[in-house]
Each structure stands twice: as C-alpha cells, then as structure tokens.
C-alpha cells in the first residue's frame, strides 16, 4: 500500500514552496466562509478566507504540489466561485457541507471536468448516502475527504474524533476502498503532540486505508516565511517522524491495529466527556 499523503493550509507563497520540497504534495487554500463561523465559532479551526490574489500568488510558485481550493457550500454564487478559483490557478476544487447526490451533480456540471474535485463529506447525511453518490466520482481523479469537525457537530458530539472512536467510518472506508476512490480523513498534530496522540491517530489511518491527511497548524504556527517555519520547528525532521510512525503501523498486524483502535476510542471518549455535568 502507498504512503499517506499530506496536505497543508497556507496562503504564504514562500511557505508553500518550502513545504512542497519537503514531502507535502498538496497545498490547501480555503475560501469557505458561509455558515462556518456559526457552526465552528467556538472551535479552534481555520476560518480565514483566502483571496483570489492570494491563490494566484501561491499558484505561481508551485512546481510539483497540487493546489486545492475549498469553496463555499453550494449557493447562488457557486458558479462564480468556481470560475474565480480556476482562473487564478486552482488545480483541484473542494466542495464542503453537501448532503445529497443532486448537490454533487450540480457542482460537477459547473466544474465540467476541468479539474478533479474532492468532496468533503462532513454531514451525517453525506456519509449515510455515500453508496448513492459515489458512482458520480471518477476513481483516480476525484476524491473524498471526511471532515471530522463538522461531522461531530452534526452528530451532536463533543469531540471531533468520536465518530472514528465508534468505528462509524469503517463502512464508508470499506466502500471507498472497494470502489478504488482515493480518500482521507481529518488532520493530524505533530508526533508527541495532540490531545489524542498523533501516533495513535496514524494507526487508525493505516487500519482504515486512508490515503490523505491534513497537517494541523502545529506544523506551521502561522509562519509566513520559510525562515519563520524553520525557527518555529524543524519541518523536515517533523515530517520524518510522521513517516517513521507510519512505517511502524504499516508493519503492524491486525491485532495490534485493533488494540490501537481501542486505545484511540478510550482516549477520544475521555476527551469527549470533558465539561459534562
């Protein structure tokens, strides 16, 4: 099985150029604002909207990495958002907060095959209906990413990893793997960090067959330049730690992966209980 692929959110051309040289094959830029503050205002998540000028600036420096732009959920201006992102260098688009096959068909018609699309499955309805809409995607081109922050909120859960703790993603993972559709889920902190240890999270990615993961802000801390990035952390060394941890889980047998899943669940539920009366 191939290695996990990493993507990272940044609007800095210098940071984007640096990280593509150190194992990050996809730069993630974000234009989603509609409804996000209302849903995630209490969470420490990315909420800034990148401008078309920022997208164009990052696109201009990339040599190998793919530039993906997340748009708003479907709305009256989606066609304009699609055209604006593509005109400024987006090589892949991401559609968030969809729930139905009809929404995917509508978005696909607007994109009209010009770039691949990643569908961000982050509602309970999108996961339940996965077998109904998956045939609209082209394997090897279009992808699915499961968004844990909004999925947990949509389910009324306290901690973003609780759906994985309950193995609610196992059926979706099996369906995606069988269909040959590339997919990923959530994000990850640096090795040795995170309320739920990054090493434990990586084990679940390997067990489920996930192929993409977002590097959290722990990997850049808002750095605007490569010098800032290197001053904040040794980025190449942190990437090497991720690969070492992944290699460990790739060599693990099923009982060890299942034991890791149980530890994952215990920790996720414990964190989810915080603040309960």
N, C-alpha and C positions, 0 to 999 in steps of 0.2 A: 504494500500500500504506500502511496506517495506521502510525503511530509505534509504537515499542516502548513497552510499559507496564512500570512499575517497581513493585515491592513491597519492603517493608522490615520486618524483625522488630523489634518494640519492645513493652515492657509498660508504657511510660510514657504515660498519657493526654495529657499536655502535648506530648510529642514527636509522638505520633500526630496530634494536632490540628494541630500546626505543619506537619508534612510533607504532610498531605493538602491543605494550602493551597498547597503548592509542588511540585506535579507528581507526587505519589505516590497513585495511585488504589486501592491495596490495602494494608491493614495485615495483617501476617502474625504470628500468635501460635502458640506451639508447646507442645504437651503430650506430645510423643513422648519417652519415656524407655526403653521396653522394648528391650533389646539395643543401645541406642545407644552407651553407654559402652564396651561390649565391642568394638563394631565400630570406633568412631571415637575411642577414648580417647587415641590418640597424635596426633590431628589437632586443629588449632585451629578447631573448629567449634562452633556453638551447641548447648549441651547442657542448658541450664536449662529446667525445666518451668514454664510459666505456670499459675497457679492460676485456678480459675473466677472468683474475686473479681477478679483482675487482668483477665481477659477482659471481665467485666461493666463494669469501670471504663473500659476503652478504648472499648467499645461505646457507652457513654453519651455520649461527647464527639464521636463521628464525625458529620459532616454529609453528606459525599459519598463518602468512601472506603469500600470494601467490607472487612469484617472476615473474614479467613480463619483458621481454626484447624486446625492439623495434629494429628491424634490419633495414638495408638499403632498399630502394625500390628495386624491382626485378632487378637483374644484373647477370653477368656471375659467380659471386662468392656466390650467394644466398644459394646454397646447402651447401657450406662450412660454411656460417654464421649460418645456421640452426643447423648443427651438432655441431658447436663450442658452441653455446648458450645452447643447450640441454645437452651436455657433461659436462657443468660447472654449471648446476643446474637450468636453466630456467624452470619454470612450466607453462608458457604461453608465446606465441610469439605475437608480433605486427607487421603487415605489413603496412608501410606508402605509400603514394603517388601512389596508384593504380587507374586505371580508368575503368577497364573492367572485365567482367566475366572470360575471358581467363586468366588474371593475377591471379585471386583468385584460379582458378582450378590448375594452375601451382604451386602456393605456397602450396596449400593443398596437392598436390601429394608429394611434398618434405617433408612436415611435417608428412604425412601418419598417422594422428590420434594419434600421440604420446603425444601431449599436445593440449589444446584448443588454439584458435587463436582469437585475437582482430584485426579487420580490421579498420584501421584508414582512414575514409572517409574524405578527405581534398581537393578534387578537385571537381569542378562543375560536371564533368562527372560521378564521383563515386556516387554523390547524385542523379543525373538525372536517372542513370541506376540502382539505388537501387532495384527496383522491379525485375530487370532482374537477379541480382546475389544473392539476399537474400536467395533463396532456397538452396544454397550451404552450408549454415551455419546450425549447429545443435543447436536449441534453448536450453538454459540452459547450454550450453558449450561454443560455440563460441559467440563472441560479436562484437559490432560495437562501435567505438568512433568517434565522429565528431570533426575534428581538425579545430579550428577557425582561427588560424594564417595563415596557407597556403590557406584555403578556401577563406578568404578575399582577400589575394594577388591574387589568381587565378581569382577572380571576378573583380579585379581592384579597390578594395575598400580601404579606408584609415584606417579604424578601425576594429579590429577583430570581434567586436560584431554586426556590421552592418547586416550580414545575419540573425541573430536572431531578430534584430530590425524590419526587413521587414517581419518577420514570414516565411522566406524561409525554415526554418527547420520543420515547422508544418507538411507538408505532409510526410516527412521522419519519424518524430516522430510517427505519426499515423500508418504508415506502419510497423514500428518496433514493436510498442506496440501490434498491431493486430496479428503479427506473433509470438509474445512471445519471441522475441530476446532481450536480455539484452543490453542496450546501454547507452552511456554517451556523454557528450559534454564539450569541453574546460576545463578551470581551474577557480579557484576562489581565491581571496585575503582574508585576514583576515577581520572579521566583523569590520566595521568602517573604512576600507581602500579600496583602489581601485579607479581608475578614475570613473568607473561605480560601485556604491556601491555594496559590496558583498551581502548585504541583498536583493537588487533588483535582482541580478543575481540568487540567490537561489529561488526566487519566480518564475522565468521563468523555472527553472529546475523542480519544482513541477508541474507547469501548463503543461509542455510538457511530463512529465512522465519519465524524465531522471533518470538513476539509478547510474551513476558513474560520478565523477568529480575529477580533478587533483588539489591538494593543491599547490598553487604557491610558489615561493621562499620566499614570505613573511612569510611562516611558518617555514623556517629553516635558511634563510640568509646565506647559505653556511656552516652551522655548521658541524664540523667533529666529534664531540663527544656529548653525551647527556648533559654534563655539559655546553658546548657551547650553546646547544639548550635551556637549561633552563635559561642561563644567558641572551640570546637574547630575549626570550619571555617565558611566562608560557604556554607551549604547551597544557597541559590538559585543562587549562582554555579557550584557544582559540578554542579547539575542542568543548567544552561545549557551547560556544557562537554560533558556527555553528549549533549545534543541537537545540538550543533554537530558532534560527531564522527559521530553517527548520520546527520546530513544529508549529510555528506561521502560516506559509504558508500552512501546511497540514490542518489546521483548517479553512483556508480562503474559502469563497465561490467564485463562478466563476466571479461575477462582480468585486470582489476585486483583483483577479488574473489578470483579463483583464486590470484593471486600472493600476496595477503594470507593465503590459506589455507596456502600453502606456508611462509610465514614463521611463521604460527601453529604449524604442525606442527614445524618446526625448533626453535622455542623450547620447545614442550611436551616434545618428546623429550629435549632437552638437560637440562631440569629433571627429567625422569623418570630420567635416568641418575645423578643425584646419589646418592652413597652406595654405588654399585656397587663391588664388589671389583675 
